[in-house]
Amino acid sequence: MEVRQNTVAEKSATSDRMNLILFVAGKFVSLFGTQIYSFAIGLYVLEKTNSGLSFASSIIFSMLPRVIIGPVAGVVADRFDRKKIAVGMDFLCGVLMVLFFMISKLNGIKLHYIYIFSFLLSTANVFFDVAMEASKPNLVHSKNLTRINSLSQSINSIAAISGPSLGGLVYGILNIQWFLLLNGICFILSGISEIFINFEYNKIVDESKEKENLTVIQELKEGIEFFRSNKVLFSIMSFSLIINFAMQLSITVPLPYILTNTLQLTSIQYGTVKGAWPVGILLGSILLSFLPQRDKIFKQTAIFLGIFIGILMAIALPVMPMLNQYSANQYFIYYMLIMGVGGLLVAFIDIPIMVVFQKLVPDEVRGRVFSLIGTMAIGIAPLGLLIAGAFIDYIPTWILPISAGGILIIRLILFVRDEELKKLL
């Protein structure tokens, strides 16, 4: 009996490990293909049209599906087989790229082709991403949730760091048409690897609940209601939205202005500072993958959030009166450290919270809840961009990061004083 138990345990551990390897391999190939395509096709549009509007339009056509289709993708992920969705969407992306290649060979690469295929590719990626995110808790043992999320975030960071440079390299040495074919093959290979993932490995099904025949709108409402009624989900997500809004006020708009206009750093220094953020996230993700998973994270989350707010406010220091007396190289090192530590803290905050979310949300509504979270996170960013863009030409730049930090301090105080949340998180 003991031998049999050991054999079952070894088989379970092997399946867990194999799922992890296949997940990482599939995500790596798929994400790199998407990142390199986005960068290379953007360069192509700029080179051929010399129009900022055309370039921006190509980005908009890639972003629209995430806002418009995200909630529907959540319903689909909860209603249908997630493995079939993930594999099917990767194959569909591959077919789209091969079809784009064939059309470009016949008629050349037209601007409207780029818009159409960017929209279709992004749409397929939305369904793929929601299905895979909702499936993570089912792919590995609960104790390995931190590891799979850390590895997933590591791949995101590596793609963010190297995607643009690889995209530029590929664009420089490979005809854009043949790149489309290569990208299509990568998506198909990713889909093949995902066929072998066991999506039912750690799936917990509540058989006491009967599946109701609901409309898409009713299912969306059910997901929203679950989100609103869950104290931990609602509290943390509301905080996350404010953080995302504050980051537009403190980093996305002011930082490029501070580095290039005020401090006169070179374009290489600016790019290096921007690159320190994903490097920090990568380091944090790798560290977390080796640390033991913790069940209670309230205290560590509050501490890391406090430090993170300090980092956002520190962006303002070099351009505040009486503090702008150092050399460009000193500012360069300062902002490298700020962005690197900021990225590290994002990993330390985001990944444990995502593990909590994955444990809290039942499998039958996970797709809808996660797609709702993603849609809200994307939707709040333009508001912050508009406000920061409207004020940056009329007020001292340092006011924006300080104001963002002030808003977050108020929210952090409310978070720390929530006794009910302390018990739950």
N, C-alpha and C positions, 0 to 999 in steps of 0.2 A: 504493500500500500504506500509506503514511504517513497519507494522508487517511482511509482506511478505519479505521486504528487510532485516529485521533483521534475519529472518529465513534462508534466503539464505547465509547471512554473517556468521551465526553460523555454518551452514552446511559446508561452505567453510573452516572455521577455524578448524572444527573437522576433515575434510579430510586432511588438511595440517598437523595437529598434528598426526593423525593416520599414514600417510605416513612416518613421521619422526620416530615414534616409531617402525614401521615395518622395516624401513630401518636400524635403529640402531640394532634391534634384529637380523635381518638376517646377517648383516655384522659382528656382534659380534660372533655369532656361527660359521660362515664360516671362519672368519679370525683366530679365536682361534684354530679351527680344523687344519687349514693349518700350523700355527706356531708350534703347539705342535707336529704335524706329522713330520715336517721338523727337529725339534730338536731330537725327539725320534728316528727317523729312522737314523739320523746321528750318534747318540750314538750306535745304534745297529751295524751299519757298522764298526765303530771304534773298538767295542768290539769283533766282530766276525773275522775281518780281520787284526786288528792291523796295518792298512796301511793308511798313510796320503793321498796317491794317490787315494785309493778307496773312502776315505771320501770326498776328493776334487772333485772327479768325480761325486759323488752323488749331490753335490752342483751345479756343472756345468750343469748337466742334468736338474736341476730345473731352472737354469738361462737362458739357451739357448732360450727357447720359447719366453721370453720377448724381446729379441733382434731380433730374426728371424721372429716371427709371429705377433709381436705388430702392425706394420703398416697394415697388412692384417686384423687383428681383428678390427681396426678402420674402414676399409671399410665395413666389415660385420655389425658393430654396426650402421652405417649410412644407410645401404641398407635394413636391416631387422628389425623386431620388437624387440626392446631392452628388453622388459619384457620377451619375450619368450627366448631370449639369456641368460639373467641373471638366470631365473628360470631353464632353461634347463641345463645350465652349472653346477649349484649347484646339480641338480639331477644326472648329469653325474659324477661329483666328488664322490657323494655318491655311485653310482653303481660301479665306479672304485675301491673304497675302499672295498666294499663288495666282489667284484670279487677277489681282491688281498687277502682278508681274506680266501675265499674259496680255491683259488689255494695254498695258504700257508698251509692250513690244509691238502691238498692232497700231496703236494710235498715239503713242507717246504719253508722257505724264502731264495731264491737264490739271489745272488748279481745282476744278470742281470734282475731279476724281479723288484728289487728296482729301477734300472736305468730306466726301461721301464715305470713303474707306476709313478715315480717321474716326468718324462718327460710329460706323458699324463695328470697328475694332474696339473702341471704347465701350460700346454697348455690351459686346460679348464679354469684355473684361469685367464689367460690373457684375454680371451674373456669375462669372467664375469666382471673383473675389468674395462675394457674399456667401456662395456655396462653400468655399474652402474655409472661410473664417468661422462659419456656423458649424463646420465639421471638426474643427481642431480638437475639441474635448472628446470626440469619438475616435480619434486616431491613435491616441496614446493613453497610458494609465494616468489617473488623476495626479499622481505625484510628479509626472513629467510635463505637466502643463506649462510650468515656467520655462522649461527647456525648449519646448516646441515654439513658444511665443518668442523666446530670446533668439532662437535660430532664425525664425521668420523675420524678426526686426533686424537681425544682422544682415540678412540678404537684402532687405530694403535699403539699409545704409550703404552696403557695398555697391548696390546698383546706383544709388544717388551720387556716390563718390566717383565711381568709374564710368557710369553710363555716358555722361557727356563727352569724356575724353575718348572712350571707345567709339561712340557715335561719330565724333569728328574724325577719328582714324579710319573707320570703315568708310565714311563718306569720301575721304581723301584718296583711298587706294582702290575702292570698289565702286563700279558703276551702280547708281542708285537702283536701277532695275534689277540687277542681279542680287543686290542686297535684299530686295523684297522677296525674292525666291528663297534666299538663305534664311530669312526671318520666318517665312512660312514653314520651312522644314523644321526649324527649332520648335515652333509651336506644336507641330505634329509629334515630334519626339517627346515633348513634355506631356502631351496627351497619352502617349503610349506608356510612359512611366507611371502615370496616375491610374492606369487600368489595374495595376498590381497592388494598389493601396487598399487595405481593408477598412472601409468606411464604417463598418459595424463593430470594430474591435472593442470599443468601450462605450457603445451606445446603450443608454438606459431608456427603455420604453415603458411608459405608464399605461398598462393595459386596462386599467380601471376607467380610463377616459375614452369615450367613444368619439370617433372622428365625425364632426358635424360638416354638413355640406353648406359652406358659407361662400358668399360672393367675395371678390377681391377686396372691395371696400370694407366689408364686415371683418375680414381677416386683418386688414390694416388697422382697423379700429381696435381689434383684439390685442394686437401687438402694442399699440399706443397705450391702451388701458393697463396692460401688464407693466409697461415701463413707468407709467405714472403712479401705479400702486405700490411699486417696490421702493422702499425708503432709500436703500443703498444706491441702487441704480440711478434714481432721480437726483439724489443729492450730489453724487460724484459727477454725473453727466452735466448737471447745471454748472458745477464748478469748472469742468473741462471746457464748456462752451465759453465761459468768461475768460479762461486762460487763452483759448484760441483767439478770441476777440482782442485780448490784451497784447498778444504776440504781434498782431498786425500793427498795433499802436507803438510797440516798443522795438520790434526787430524788422519786420518786412518792409515798412516804409522808411522809418528814420535811419536805420543802420546804413543802407547804401548812400543815403544823403550825407550822413556824418562822415563816412569813410572817404567818399570821393569828392564831395563838395567842400566840406568844412576842413577836414584833416589832410586832404590832398594826397591820399595814398594811391599807389600805382594800381593798375588793373590787375596785375599779378598778385599784389598784396591783398586786394579786395577779394579776389577769387579764393585765395588761400584762407582768409578769415571765414568766408562763407562755407568753405569745405571743412572747417574745423567742427562745425555742428554735426553733420552726419558721422564724422570720425568719432566724436564723443558718444553718440548714440550707439555706434558699433562697439566701442570699448565697453560701454555699460551693458549692452546685450550679451557680450561674451562673458563678462564677469558674472552676470546673473545666471547664465546657463550652468555655471559650476557651483553656485551657492545653493544650499538647501532651500526648498520651498517653504514659506512661512504661512501659517493659517491666519494669523492676526496681523494686519498691516496698518492699522489706524495711526499708531505713533510714528512709524517710519515715514508714512505718507505725509503727515503733517510737518515733520522736520524737513523732508526733502522739498516740499512745497514752499516752505519758508525760505530756504536757501535759494530756490529757483526764482522767487520773487525778488530777492536781493540781486541776483544775476541780471534780471531784466532791468532793474533800476540802475545798476552799475553801468549800463550802456550809456547813460546820460552823463556820467561823471566827467569825461575828458572835454566835453563841450559846455560845461557849466562855468559861470564866471569864476575866476581865480584858480581854475584847475586846468586851463588850457595852455600850459607852459612847457610841455615836453616835446621831444623830437618825434618825427613821423615813425621811426623804427620802434620807439618805445610804445607808441600807440598801437602799432601793428602787433607787437607781442602781447600787449594788454588785451586787445580784442580777440586775438587767437585763443588766449586762456579763457576769456569770458565765454566764447562760443563753444569751446571744447567742453568746459565744465557744464554749460547749459545743456548740451546734447547728452552728456553723461547722466545728468539729473532727469532728463526726459525719459530715458530708458528705465531708470530706477523707479520712476513714478508710474509710467504707462504700463509696463509689462506686468507687475504685480496686480494692478487694478484690472487689467484685461483678464488675468487668471480668475480673479474674483467674479467678474462678469460672466465668464464661461461656466463657472460653477453655479452661479445663482440662476441663470436663465435656462429653463427646461428646453430640451431639444426641439420640442414641437413649435416653439415660438422664437427660437434663437435667430433664425434668418431674418425675421421681421424686426426684432429688437436691434440687432447689429446693423442692419441696413438703415434703420431710423437714426441710430447714433451717427453713422457715417454721413448721412444726408445732412443732419443738423450741424455736424462739425464743418462740412464744406460750406453750408449755407450761411454760417455766421461770419466767415472770413471776409466776404465782400463788404459787409457793413463796416468792419474795422478798417479795411482799406480805404473806403470812401471817406470816413471821418478823418483818418490820418492824412490822406491826400489833400483834403479840404483845408486842414489847419497848418500843415507843415510850412507853407509859404508865408504865413502870417504871424506865427508865434515862434519863439526860440525853440530849436529842435529838442533840447533836453527836457522840455515840459512834457512831451508825449510819453517817453518811458517812465518818467516819475509819476505821471497821472495814471498810467496803466498799472504800475506797482501799487499805487494807493487804492485803486479799485480792488485789486487782488488781496491786499492786506485786510480790507473790510470783509471780503468773502472768506478768507482764511480764519479770521476770528470767529465768524459764525459757524464754520466747519468744526473748529476745535471745541467750541462750547456745546456742540450737539451731543448730549449724553446718550441718546438712543443710538446714534450712529456709532459711537465708541464701542457699544456692546456688539453691534452687528458686523463691524468691519475689522 
